[in-house]
Amino acid sequence: MQLQKIAYRSEAELHDDFDIPPLTQSLAQLEAEFEHKIILKIEQQGVIVASGQVSFKDGCAFIARMAVIPALQGRGLGSRLMAALESSFPKAEYYRLFTGARSTRNLAMYQRRGYQEYARKLLGKTEVVYLQKDASDAMYNS
């Protein structure tokens, strides 16, 4: 929970929207997600430095709440986490996720991994970009 609040604060600042779900979610709500999602973490010296969630429905793996502690961003932790999340459901036909339209670093990482934009929508005050990748695209599955 602490990592999520720290990591998403910069997203809130970037989009001038402090009512985004990662910042307003309660601990009880987060704990409830463990019942229907796989939640992965990366630890360094016993401290959680990155985490993300994935759920599966109708052939689609939905990736969400990717978070890396700000001091360690840009060092490949997000890519490692993304690869682990994508491999959580081997029968997935495609993957979907979304991020803020102003989140250029996130968008660049997702695009490097083969994700392509398929929609945009306003959530609260934040414009979000929805991205998708076909699971059979072996060039990007690593």
Long-range contacts (C-beta under 8 A, 24 or more apart in sequence): 1-25, 1-27, 1-30, 3-48, 3-49, 3-50, 3-51, 3-67, 3-69, 4-30, 4-51, 4-65, 4-67, 6-67, 6-69, 6-70, 7-67, 7-68, 7-69, 7-70, 8-67, 10-70, 11-100, 11-103, 14-100, 14-102, 14-103, 15-100, 15-101, 15-102, 15-103, 15-125, 15-126, 15-127, 16-125, 17-124, 17-125, 17-126, 19-124, 19-125, 20-123, 20-124, 20-126, 22-65, 22-67, 37-64, 38-85, 38-88, 40-81, 40-84, 40-85, 40-88, 42-77, 42-80, 42-81, 44-72, 49-77, 50-77, 50-78, 50-80, 50-81, 51-81, 52-81, 52-82, 52-84, 52-85, 53-85, 54-85, 54-86, 54-88, 54-89, 56-88, 56-89, 56-91, 56-92, 59-91, 59-92, 59-93, 59-94, 60-92, 60-93, 60-94, 60-95, 60-96, 61-85, 61-86, 61-88, 61-89, 61-92, 61-94, 61-95, 61-96, 61-135, 62-95, 62-96, 62-97, 63-95, 63-96, 63-97, 64-97, 66-97, 66-106, 73-105, 74-105, 78-109, 79-109, 79-113, 82-109, 82-113, 83-142, 86-135, 86-141, 92-135, 93-134, 93-135, 93-136, 94-132, 94-133, 94-134, 94-135, 95-132, 95-133, 95-135, 96-130, 96-131, 96-132, 97-130, 97-131, 98-128, 98-129, 98-130, 98-131, 99-128, 99-129, 99-131, 100-126, 100-127, 100-128, 100-129, 101-126, 101-127, 101-128, 101-129, 102-127, 107-131, 112-140, 113-140, 114-139, 114-140, 114-141
